[in-house]
């Protein structure tokens, strides 16, 4: 069975994966805690979180752009089908 420390580590790993962090990033973050303590870990976390938020924002922007382009293409084809009497 797991103690409180192991449960906390597993919780951090699962949250990190949910937020899109690589396992290596999570591992490094956990190592910082083991070697340098909570304050250093929290500083590292803030830096990782800032980088991940920027990456997720970029992905969101690219996804929104792709969705807009796909909608325009779909609408153009649907309109063409209606004009040709195919829909």
RANORVEN-V571389 format. One record per run of one state. SS is the DSSP state (helix for helix, strand for strand, loop for the rest). FROM is the first residue (numbers start at 0). LEN is the number of residues. If there is no record, write none. Layout:
SS;FROM;LEN
SS;FROM;LEN
This chain:
loop;0;3
helix;3;15
loop;18;4
helix;22;14
loop;36;1
helix;37;46
loop;83;4
